[in-house]
Amino acid sequence: MDKLQANQEQRSSEPRPHMLKRWFASVPEADRKYMTVPKSFRKARHKPVQKGYIARALDVIYKRVPIIEFLKTYEFKKNAAADLVAGLAATGLHFTQGLAYAIMAGLPPWLGMVSTILPVLIYMIFGSSPHTSIGTNAIASIMIGDMLLEPSLKARMLAASEGGMPYVHLVVNNSSETLNGMNATAASYTLSLESSKGYMDQRIALVSGATLYIGIMFFLMAIFRIGFLMTYLSQSFMSGFTTGVAVHIFSSQIALALGLKLPPSEGFGKLLPSKFDVKSIGVVELGFHAPIMPAMFPVGPLLLYALQIALVTFFLNISVVKILARRNGYEIDENIELNAYGMCNILPAFFSILPASVAPPRASLLSAMGAKTTMNGVSTFVIMLALVFYFGQFFESCPKAVLGSMIMVAMKDLLKQMTCLPKLWKVNKNDFTI
């Protein structure tokens, strides 16, 4: 007992540990207690730094003109070769599709070639996707052809043909030529108002007017940031939409590609229109035509068809670009793309072009060829210039069936997406139905 009492006395004699009592408070409470800050200063702390007008303008330019950033960070040794080769490969499709889609819309073949040059150059400046090669598009051409059959537009074309110099279709020794403003005094010929120069000029002006309206609509969609709509579209919708487009394009070329029955032949040579009655491309005019003022009237039909084409190409363009972006591991800004599509239609509309749009075969080819940046358009632009100003004349005897076959083959990658249908059926039947 004495021992226990001694131990207690020893512990009581030892110094007790110092207990520090601290006051816990949040930062605002501590500030109010120890550091009184004027209200004006506290409010100013949370205000974002205001940029000047010039800085804000530069931010908008950098965002809307992506080529500035591309040029700053472009790795020439690493990317130049891939962009060059990919652009050259895409040029082959640009040229053949341009010719075919112009004919599909009932327009001269040269217009299809010209419809590639300016949009490719403009997209390099304003576009952001390295796998977009903008130019002619089959769906847009088909819809343009339907637009030109509208009664009020057709009446306007016929009115423009009155008093115009006709094109005389002359047939001599089973070969045909087109003579502008000449009297055919030999053999047989056909003449109609629809073959007059005024008729075709008005036809081209109406197409340019629709292209201008489409560009304005794209530009307004970019301003109002309509690109957010693509957030609500599932992968199955985008795949199904592009596959449906591929089926439509493929089926539209069947009659052109398989409409001929040729007798077997042997030996080296080529198909001659005079011998086998093979329909060829015909005359391909060289160079650019002088700028024109697009036809803005009648406003109703032009706006209606322009709206339809703009909506269809909007969903098609963004669907294709997003699929390729996901496949190649990068992201895109839909509103930047819409701005680029608007510029690619507004400015070239004064140079007689078809509506500029993404073509799934060209986009897939650029992805497969490993394009790195939008600078792949440089080689496409240069080669297409050479074709428009000189080499295009050597393709006048090319059979239309060849163009149709090439377009059908180009659809194979998109048609392969049908193999995803069994998987979609197991995952979600609603997506399968879409």
Buried (B, 14 or more C-beta within 10 A) or exposed (E): EEEEEEEEEEEEEEEEEEEEEEEEEEEEEEEEEEEEEEEEEEEEEEEEEEEEEEEEEEEEEEBBBBBEEBEEEBEEEEBBEBBBBBBBBBBBBBBBBBBBBBBBBBBBBBBBBBBBBBBBBBBBBBBBBBBBBBBBBBBBBBBBBEBBEBEEBBEBBBEBBEEBEBBBBBBEEEEBBEEEEEEBEEEEBEEEBBBBBBBBBBBBBBBBBBBBBBBBBBBEBBEEEBBEEBEEBEBBBBBBBBBBBBBEBBEBBEEBBEEBEEEEEEEEEEBEBEEEEBEBBBEBBEEBBEEBEBBBEBEEBBBBBBEBBBEBBBBBBBBBBBBBBEEEEEEBBBBBBBBBBBBBBBBBBBBBBBBBBBBBBBBBBBBEBBBBBBBBBBBBBEBBBEBBEEBBEEBEEBBBBBBBBBBBEBBEBBBEBEEBEEEBEEEEEEBBEB
